[in-house]
Amino acid sequence: MLIVMGSTGNRTLHSKTAQGFTSVNDDCETPSERKRLIEALSELRNLLEEYAPSWYTEKHHRKAESALHPKKKH
C-alpha cells in the first residue's frame, strides 16, 4: 500500500498490482481528467529523460512513450 500526499494535503491510497500501482479512485474517464493525467505523465517522462537515473532503462522509456502515444510503434 502506498500513500501519496496531494498538493492539497489529501492522501490517496494506492495498491500494488501485477501491472503497477492503481488508485482506489480509478474512475478517471472524463476528458479533463484524462488530459490532466497525460500532462502529469508527460512531465514525469520529461524529468526522467532529463535526469536519466541509473535505474531508468530503455524498457521504462518505451513504456512511457507507449502510454503517451499509443498509436505509434516504440
Contacts in CASP RR format, 6 or more apart in sequence:
PFRMAT RR
TARGET T0000
AUTHOR 0000-0000-0000
METHOD contacts of the structure
MODEL  1
MLIVMGSTGNRTLHSKTAQGFTSVNDDCETPSERKRLIEALSELRNLLEE
YAPSWYTEKHHRKAESALHPKKKH
1 13 0 8 1.000
1 14 0 8 1.000
1 15 0 8 1.000
1 16 0 8 1.000
2 13 0 8 1.000
2 14 0 8 1.000
2 15 0 8 1.000
2 16 0 8 1.000
2 21 0 8 1.000
3 11 0 8 1.000
3 12 0 8 1.000
3 13 0 8 1.000
3 14 0 8 1.000
4 11 0 8 1.000
4 12 0 8 1.000
4 14 0 8 1.000
5 11 0 8 1.000
6 12 0 8 1.000
12 23 0 8 1.000
12 24 0 8 1.000
12 25 0 8 1.000
13 23 0 8 1.000
13 24 0 8 1.000
14 21 0 8 1.000
14 22 0 8 1.000
14 23 0 8 1.000
14 24 0 8 1.000
15 21 0 8 1.000
15 22 0 8 1.000
15 24 0 8 1.000
28 34 0 8 1.000
28 37 0 8 1.000
38 68 0 8 1.000
41 64 0 8 1.000
41 67 0 8 1.000
41 68 0 8 1.000
42 68 0 8 1.000
44 64 0 8 1.000
45 64 0 8 1.000
45 65 0 8 1.000
45 68 0 8 1.000
48 56 0 8 1.000
48 60 0 8 1.000
48 61 0 8 1.000
48 64 0 8 1.000
49 61 0 8 1.000
62 74 0 8 1.000
65 72 0 8 1.000
65 74 0 8 1.000
66 72 0 8 1.000
66 74 0 8 1.000
END
